[in-house]
Amino acid sequence: MRTDFFVQYKGLEVSKGQLVRRIKDSWLEKGRLIREIDSLSMYYNADEGCCYYVINDNEHGSIRL
């Protein structure tokens, strides 16, 4: 089963797929490989327009939308 998830807030719409792509792009920019990612947790703060993430339970970062 395929599912989609969107957050709509103050005229902005963000999908889970968009967040994952941006996080992967950020990871690649750091010289890392996608195959190094075993797990990804994301926390989107709509008020800040920022997605905080944790990769492999120990690498933290954030992206702004």
Number of C-alpha atoms within 10 A of each C-alpha: 2 3 5 7 8 11 11 10 11 7 5 10 11 16 12 14 12 13 21 16 11 16 22 16 13 15 17 12 10 9 8 13 11 11 6 10 12 9 10 14 12 17 12 19 11 16 8 9 13 15 19 16 21 16 17 13 11 9 9 13 14 16 14 12 14
